[in-house]
């Protein structure tokens, strides 16, 4: 019985630590605009090549999203904004499994069709957002 109690304390400590880290990140992205502060990590792909990767604009999009500006966030990185429900679904399932010691799985994430399709969408998005002509130029985040 004492060991179960200590496991619960360890689990609670882990949850508190993870919540603190995510809370700190959310607070940082809420308080500081990545466009205006140099302590945010720039995209290494963009720095080396001059081209946008699929994640370019995500930090600024998160800042806009935390301020309730969904349209500006979408303009900065539409793929990330459209992927958020999947990300939260997957993270929520992981948290549920951790807290309740279950083994629930999101079958969609284990589907080869989904994995290859999503990977293909990311690759196409990566290429298309670097085409400097309208309408593709609208996928480029404002620098």
Buried (B, 14 or more C-beta within 10 A) or exposed (E): EEEEEEEEEEEEEEEEEEEEEEEEEEEBBEEBBBBEEEEBEEBEBBEEEEBBBBBBBBBBBBBBBBEEBEEBBBBBBBBBBEBEEBEEEEEEBEEEEEEEEEEEEBEEEEEEEBEEEBEEBBEEBBEEBBEEEEEEEEBBBEE
